[in-house]
Amino acid sequence: MFNHEWFHGGGLQRLLDEARRRCTRGKYPEFDPARNGADEGREYFDALETRTIVYMKDGLQYEIREMADVGTSNALSFECVPVDENYRVGAIVIIAPYDDIARVEVFAVHPADKPQETFKIPGFRAGATEGAHG
């Protein structure tokens, strides 16, 4: 299901837009993103933040910080958000074959509604005994 076209040709963007639309409709049920004009719903929608999580078939999961262009269309390349504080001083770039991607999730939230405690999304396992939760 996942391929270069899905990630770079609109599929991921549609998923991001859908998550933002649904998040806004939870607070403003009459919100229509196609309607132009300034109102509370539009301001809320425009302020939403998203997190994109890629789940791999081998149980690993990554949060995409930013797509990376490394000159290949055979695999997804992106910078991930590292879980381990020690790795946050640098950058981790992942290249993952599209066939290895099990699912993609997008979490949309307004900054004012964010939980006080941020949850961590594992970027990779430290050892095989830790399981899929990193």
C-alpha positions as CSV (number, residue, x, y, z in Angstrom):
1,M,0.0,0.0,0.0
2,F,2.8,2.5,0.8
3,N,5.1,3.7,-1.9
4,H,6.9,6.8,-3.0
5,E,3.7,8.3,-4.5
6,W,1.7,7.8,-1.3
7,F,4.3,9.7,0.8
8,H,5.3,12.4,-1.7
9,G,2.2,12.5,-4.0
10,G,-0.5,13.5,-1.6
11,G,-1.4,10.5,0.5
12,L,0.5,11.6,3.6
13,Q,-0.7,15.1,3.2
14,R,-4.4,13.9,3.0
15,L,-3.8,11.9,6.2
16,L,-2.4,15.0,7.9
17,D,-5.3,17.2,6.7
18,E,-7.9,14.6,7.8
19,A,-6.4,14.4,11.3
20,R,-6.4,18.2,11.6
21,R,-10.0,18.4,10.3
22,R,-11.2,15.7,12.7
23,C,-9.4,17.3,15.6
24,T,-11.0,20.7,14.8
25,R,-14.5,19.1,14.4
26,G,-14.2,17.7,17.9
27,K,-14.2,21.2,19.2
28,Y,-16.1,23.0,16.4
29,P,-18.5,20.5,14.9
30,E,-19.6,22.8,12.0
31,F,-16.1,23.5,10.9
32,D,-15.6,23.2,7.1
33,P,-11.9,23.5,6.0
34,A,-13.1,24.4,2.5
35,R,-14.8,27.5,3.7
36,N,-12.6,30.6,3.6
37,G,-12.7,33.3,6.2
38,A,-11.5,33.9,9.7
39,D,-13.4,32.3,12.5
40,E,-12.5,30.5,15.7
41,G,-12.6,27.1,13.9
42,R,-10.2,28.2,11.2
43,E,-7.8,29.7,13.8
44,Y,-7.9,26.5,15.8
45,F,-7.3,24.4,12.6
46,D,-4.4,26.6,11.5
47,A,-2.7,26.3,14.9
48,L,-2.9,22.5,15.2
49,E,0.4,20.6,15.5
50,T,0.8,17.0,14.1
51,R,3.0,14.1,14.8
52,T,3.5,11.4,12.2
53,I,4.4,7.9,13.4
54,V,5.5,5.1,11.0
55,Y,5.1,1.5,12.3
56,M,7.3,-1.1,10.7
57,K,6.5,-4.8,10.2
58,D,9.4,-5.8,12.4
59,G,7.8,-4.0,15.4
60,L,9.9,-0.8,15.3
61,Q,8.3,2.6,15.2
62,Y,9.5,6.0,14.2
63,E,8.3,9.5,14.5
64,I,9.0,11.5,11.4
65,R,10.7,14.8,12.1
66,E,11.2,15.7,8.5
67,M,11.3,13.9,5.1
68,A,14.9,13.5,3.7
69,D,15.8,13.5,0.1
70,V,18.7,11.1,-0.5
71,G,18.0,10.6,-4.1
72,T,16.0,7.3,-4.0
73,S,12.4,6.6,-4.7
74,N,12.6,2.9,-3.7
75,A,12.5,3.6,0.0
76,L,11.2,6.2,2.5
77,S,14.0,8.4,3.8
78,F,13.4,10.7,6.8
79,E,14.9,12.2,9.9
80,C,13.4,10.6,12.9
81,V,12.8,12.0,16.4
82,P,15.1,10.1,18.7
83,V,13.7,8.8,22.0
84,D,16.9,8.5,23.8
85,E,18.0,12.0,25.1
86,N,21.6,11.1,24.2
87,Y,20.8,11.0,20.5
88,R,19.0,14.4,20.5
89,V,22.2,16.2,20.0
90,G,22.6,14.9,16.5
91,A,20.3,13.7,13.6
92,I,19.2,10.2,12.8
93,V,18.3,9.6,9.2
94,I,16.4,6.4,8.3
95,I,15.9,4.7,5.0
96,A,13.1,2.2,5.2
97,P,11.8,0.0,2.3
98,Y,8.2,0.8,1.6
99,D,7.3,-2.9,1.8
100,D,8.4,-2.9,5.4
101,I,5.9,-0.2,6.5
102,A,2.9,-1.7,8.3
103,R,1.0,1.5,9.0
104,V,1.2,5.3,9.4
105,E,-0.6,7.3,12.1
106,V,-1.0,11.0,12.5
107,F,-1.8,12.7,15.8
108,A,-3.2,16.2,15.6
109,V,-3.4,18.4,18.7
110,H,-3.8,22.1,19.5
111,P,-0.9,23.5,21.6
112,A,-3.4,24.7,24.2
113,D,-4.9,21.1,24.5
114,K,-1.6,19.2,24.6
115,P,-1.1,17.0,27.6
116,Q,1.4,18.4,30.1
117,E,3.4,15.2,30.0
118,T,4.6,14.4,26.6
119,F,4.6,10.8,25.6
120,K,7.7,9.4,23.9
121,I,7.6,7.4,20.7
122,P,10.5,5.0,20.3
123,G,12.8,5.6,17.4
124,F,14.5,2.2,17.7
125,R,15.1,-0.7,20.1
126,A,18.2,-0.7,22.2
127,G,18.1,-4.5,22.5
128,A,16.0,-7.4,21.5
129,T,14.9,-8.1,25.0
130,E,13.1,-4.8,25.3
131,G,10.3,-5.6,22.9
132,A,8.5,-3.4,20.4
133,H,8.1,-0.4,22.8
134,G,11.8,0.5,22.7
